Amino acid sequence: MISRIHAVPLVSAPMGTPERDGAVAAMLSKLKTMREEGTEITKGMKFDAPTDSGVESTVACVVIDCDPAHGILMEDTTVYTDGHAKDLTRVQFYAVDPRHDSEHSNEEGETAELFDRYVRPFLQRNKRAVLFAGQKFYVAPGGEVIGTLPENLNSDPHPPIVLVAGAVDPGPLGVTTPDTVVFSEWCLSSAFVRIHFVPYASSLPRTYPLDFFRDVLRPFLRNRPLETYRQGMRFSHMGVTFRVIATDPEEVRARVGPDTLVFADGSLELDVEDVIPPHLLARLNALPPLLRIHFLNQLQAQLRYHNSTAESAGLRREAIEEVAPKREYAHSLWGQFQTNGRTAGATEGRPSSSSSSSGGGFAAFFRFRTSGGGSARTLESRSPPPVSSHQPDLTTPLTDGEREGTQQGAEGEGQQQTVQEVGSCAVCMSDFQEREPVRVLPCRHVFHDGCIDNWLVRQANCPLCNFDLRRALPVRRN
């Protein structure tokens, strides 16, 4: 279920003109129809909205962003219509051959054939294509986009390929034009047959259920179709830390392909190598063997004690006041935008930060060019879209004087200022009220003072992100 969506019509008319307002009205009407029909919405989705104008029967529209990245619209979904989709000046495509025994190179002849057989026809078929970094398509020879890859591709001399938009400029999303400069080459990294990711138990949330594969791992992998992995690598996504514990084949660096079996069972406890910085671990390994073993045993004993007490050790009342002083709740300042956010039953809402995004997407282009027993699932396995339980990180609430000064500055620049409530307390699920006593934890999450006090006297971790508040206590020396 989508909580907010940013969509714009692909018209050049500036905001506030009759042409633009008519296109926005047609787009909102189409979104309402899509909501009633239960149409799945995805980031980068392009759709046509019928208009009442006699000049054109439809207007092209695009979803610039949505939260989560795919789902269905609801009655209370907030819709933002600010800004325009930028015209792309450059785009980098990478092609992945799904055949297991395929061999390619990026010599001039092969890249020219790739462009002529797949990329050019794809762009000709999809004029004004909407692209963002990490977006992928299944493209057949001749440029036709297909839903899934067919089976038994090894005997096909020119099979469908996976075409990935590695980077776009300006980012994060834009529309192709006849003047867009297009780069294309083959992705030469191989794909794993099997790979096993395991999360660290201490990083998993305990206040709400979380499916590690569905809610964390699959979105992480889908947003990085060209990323390469090897055994032992660690990653963090949505506050969950996880590790690659096994790969097939072993001892190689490869990517997760459409046919890769992904295992995500089990959990890990922290080990010494997980908490010691790499430069200190290198110095430790340089010690004589007996001394190194002695230090490692001491550290491992302390770590076992930490793991055994992390669930039950709480904070004293004085310590709670020290790391998270009580303060009065105030609206968080969302940003300075000219907004016209809409919901199904309202005309005002929170502005979309993506409407003010600047360029710079081509920095990712250079990063891409230099990067070269349980239940198993592939990334293409179908399941209902997850319900997002993520709460956005909160900015520090402003005092009355700070808010007044900031608003005066915004008005002096001729911009409209909008504020938005932080939300609700994750412990009692009640909405915050203005000037209500709250505590802001060092991890930037906010709770009612009474709710979080009762929690922290039992355990010293944030209920949302599992941050250990004992790390924020000052070190006292005798």
N, C-alpha and C positions, 0 to 999 in steps of 0.2 A: 504494500500500500504506500503510495507516494504522498509524502507530507508537504512537499513544495516542489514547484516546477518553474523553470524560466524558459519561456518560449517567445519567439518574435516572428513577425511576418517578413518575408524576403522582399521588401520594398525599399526603394531608395529615398522615399519621402521622409522629411524630418518629423520628429515627434511634435504633436499638437496640430498638424495639418489635417484637413478633412480626409485626404487619401490614406494617411497613416491610421487615423482613428477608425475609418471604415474597415481597413484590413485587420486591425486589432479586434474589432467587434466580430468580424467573420471568424477569426481564429478562436476566440473565446466560445462562440457558438459551436464550432467544430469540436473543441475540447469537451464541451458539455455532452455532445453526442457520443464521443468516444468514452466518456465516463459512464454513460448510461448503457452502452454496449459492452462494457468491460474490456475494452481494447488495451493491450499491454503497451506501455510507454517505455521507451529507452532513450538514454542520452544520445544525441546526434540524430534522432529520428526526424525524417522529413515527411510532411503530409500536406495535402491540399485542402483548403477551406473554401466552400462555396460562398460567393458574394452576390449581393443584390445589384451590383453595377452592371450596366449594359456593355461596358468595354471589355471586361474579362469575367469569365464565369467562375474562376477559382483564383485563389492567391496561395502561393507556396509559403509554407511556414516550417520552422525548425525548432526542435527542443534543444536549447543550448546546454541546459543542465537540469538534473532532477535528483531528489534525495528520497529513497535510494536510487541507484543508477538504472533500475528497471522495476516496473510494477504497474499497478492500476490506479487511476484517479479515484478520489473519494469526495464526499460532500464537503469536507473541511480542508481539502487540498488548497494551498495558497498558490496562486498563479502570478508570476511577475512577467511584465511585457516590456521592460525598459531596454533601451539600447538597440544595436543592430548586430547582425552576424557579419564579421569582418571578411573582406576578400583576402584570400591567401596569396601571398607572393611566392612562397616556396613550400614544397611538400616532399618528404622522403618516404618512398615505399620500399618495403622488404618483402620478398617472395619466399615462401616455404613450400618445397615440393613434398607432398605427403607420401610419396613412394619410398619404401625403406632402403632400396638399393640405388637410389638416384645419386648422381654425381654432377655437380655444377661448379662453375668458376665464375668469377666476375671479370673475365676478359671482355674486351669491347664487343666482340661478336655475340657472346651469350647475353650480355645486358641489353644489347640492341634487339635481339630476338625476344627477350622477356618484355621489353617495352612495346614492341610492335604486336606481339601475340596476345598480351593480357592487359597491360597498363593503359595503352592508348585507347583500345576499344572500350575498356571499362569507363574511362573518363568521357568518351564520346557518347556512350549509352546513358551516363549519369551526369548530365550537364548541371552545373551548379551543385556538385556533390558536396555534402556536409562531412567534414573530416575533423578528427581530433586524434592526438597522439595515443597510440595503443589500440585504435579501432581496427578491426579485422573483417575481411570479407572472404567468402569462398567464390572464386572467380574461375569460370570455364574459359577455354579458348574462344576468342571473339568478344570477351568482356562481359558475358552474362553472369550476374550474381545469382548463385544457387543457395538453397537453404542448408544443405548438409553435403558432406563429401560422399560420393558413391563408394561401394565396396569393390575389391579386386582391381585396384588401380595400377598394379605393377605391370600389367600387360599393355597399358595404354601409353603410347609414345608421347602424347600431349595431354596429360590429365588436368583436371581442375587443380588450382593451387590455392594456398592461403595467402592473401595479400594483406599486409599489415602497414598501416600508416605509422611509420616510426617517429616522425616529428613533423609539426606544422608551424609555419611562421606567417603571420603572428598567431600565437597561441592564446588560450588553450584550444580554441575551436574556430573554424572558419569555413568559407565556401570557395570552391575552385572557380576560376575564371579562365578565359582563353589566354590570359597573360601569366597564369601561374607557372612557375618554373618547377618541373617535375624531375626528381631523381629516383632511380629504381635500381635495385641490385638483389642478388640472391642472398638469403640467409644461409651461411655455410655450416652453422653448428648443427650437430646431430641431436636427436631426441632420445630421451630415456625410454626404456621398455617399462620399467617400474621405478617408483620413487616413494619414500616413506618420510612424511613430516610428523613430528611429535611436539605438542606444546609443553611448556613448563607449567607444572601444576600451580605454582605460586603466582603466575600471571593470569590465570583464568578467573573470571568474575564469579562471585559466590552469591550475589543477590538476585540474579536472574539466570534462567537457563540459556545456554549458548551451545549451538552445534558448531564445533570447531571447523569442520569441513565446509558446511554450507555458509556460515556467517563470516568466517575469517579467511580460510585457506583458498576457497574457490574464487572469491573476488580478488584476492591478492594475486593469484596466478593469472586470472583473466586480464588484469590490468598490466601484466608484464609478459606478453606472449613471446618476446624475444630474449628474456632474461635467461642466463645460464646458471646452473647450480652444480654443486659437488657435495660429497658427503662431509658432514661436520659444519656446514655453514649455518649461521644463525640469522634470524630475521625477526622483525617486530611489526605487527599490523593491528590497528584498532586496539592497542594496549596489550595484545597477547604476544608473547615471545615464543618462538618455536624453532626447531632445529631439524636439519636433514640427517637422519640416522642411517639410512641405507639407500643405495641406488643400484640399478641394473641397466647397463654394466657398471662395475665398480671402478673407482679410482679414475674417473673421467669427469670432465665438465661438460654438461649438455643442458638442453632446455626441456621443458615439459610440453610435449606435442599433443595434438588432438587425440591420439591413440594411447598416450601414456597412462598406465594404471597408477592412480594416486592413492596411497594408503595414509590414513590419518588417525590410527587407533593408538591408545595408550597415552601416557603422560610421563614427564621427566621431573626429577628433583634437581635442584641446583648442585653443580659440582664445582670443585675448586677452579677449574679452567674457565668456568662461566662467570666468575666474579672478579678474577684477577685481571687487570688491564694487560694487553699484549706485551707492552714494553717491560712491565714488572715480571711477567711470566718468562720472558726471554732472559732476564737477569737471574731469575730463580733457576732456570735450566742450566745456567753457566756455573753454578755452585758445584762443589764436589758431591758425588752421589749420596754419601751418607748424610751430609748436611742438608741436601735437597730433600731427601726422604723425610728427615726430621721435621723440616718446615712444612712440607705438604701434609704430614700426619697431623700436625698442630692445627693447620688451617681447616683440614677436613673435619676434625673434631668440633671446631667452633661452628662450622657450617651445618653439621648434623644437629647441633644444639639449636641453631637458628631455625632450621626447618621444623624441628619438633615443637618449638615454642611460638612459631609465627601465628598459629591459629588461635592460641589462647592468651598470649601476653597482651595486656591492655595498658593504658596510660593512666597516670594519676590525674586528678582534676587540675592540679597546678600545671602539669605538663601540657594538658589540652589547651589551657588558656595561653600557654607560652607559644605553642606552634600555630594556634588558630584563634587569635583573640576574638571575642564577641564583638559584633558590629551590627549596625542597622542595615536592613536590606534596602537597596535602591536599584532602579532600572539600570541595566547595562547599556552603554552607548553602542549602538550597532554600526553606525557609520553615516557619512554624509553623502546622500544620494538624492536625486530627484526621482521619486518613486510613484508608481501607480499600481502597486500590488493588489491583486483581487482574489477573493475566495468565491465559492459558489453563492454565498449569501452576503458578501460584504464588498466594499470598494476600497478598503485600505488594508495594508499588510506589510510584512517585512521585506525590504529591498533585497534583491539578489546580488551577492557580492560578485558574481561572474559578469555582471553587466559593466563593471568597472575594471575588468581585467586588462592589463596592459600586454604588450607584445613580449618578445623574448623567448618564444617557444623554440627557436632554432638552436638554442643552447643544448636542448635535448638531442638535436640532430648529431652533434659532435660526440655526445656521450654514447649514442647508439652505434656510431661508426667505430668507436674504439673498443666497444665491448664485444667483443667478438660474436605372518599369518593373521589377517583381518579382512574387513570388507574393503574392496577396492572399487574405485569409481574413476571414470574419466571426466574431464572438464565439460564434456558435452552432455553428460547425463542430465535428464530433465527432472526438475522438482519445482514445487511452488515457490515463487519469490519470497525471500525471508522478510519477516516483519522487523523493521529496524528498531532496535532498543537502544541505539546510541544517543547519548545526550551531548550536545556540542560543548566544547570547553568554554568556560566563562571568562570574560574579561573582568578586571577588577572593578567593582561598582564604584561610581564616582560620587564624591560629596556634592552637596547642593551647590557650593561655590564653584567646583570644577565643572559641573554640568552646565551651570549658568554661563560661565565664561566660554565654554566650548560652543554652546548654542549661539552666543553673541558673535563669536568668530565666524561661525558658519553663515549666519545671517548677513554679516558684513561682506562675505564673498558671494552673496546672492544665491546660496544653495539652500535646499529644504532639508531640515534635520528631522530624523525619525529615530525614536527609541523603541526598544522592544523588551518585554519582560524576559528575565532569565529563564523562568519555567517553574518547575515544581521540585519539591524535596523528594529525593529518590528513596528515602526511608519511609515516610508516611504518605507519599504520593499526593500531598496537598499543595496547592499553588502558593507561592510566596506573596505576601502582602507588603505594601510600601511601609518602610520603617520597622518591619518585623525583625526581632533579633535572630541573626544567623551567624554561622561560622564559615569562613572561606579557608579551606584546607590548602596546604602548600602546593597540591596538584591542581589547584584552581577550581575544584568542585565545591559547590555551596549546599549547605543543609541547614535546617532549623537547629538552633543551638541545643534544645532538649533532645531532639532525635539523635544527633551525632554524638552528644555526650554519652548517652546510654550505650551507643555502639562502641565508642572508643575505650570505655572503661573495661570492656570485655576483650577487645582486640584492637591493635594499633594500626589497622590498615583501612584505607579509603574503601567504602562499600562499592564504589563504581570501578575504579581503576586499580585497586589493590596496592596503591602506593603505601609504603611503610613510613608512617609519620615519625618513627624513632630516628630516621635518618635526618629529619629536620631539627632535632633537638640540639642545642649548642653543646659543644664539648667542654666539660668543666675539668680543670686540673687542680690538684691540691698544691 
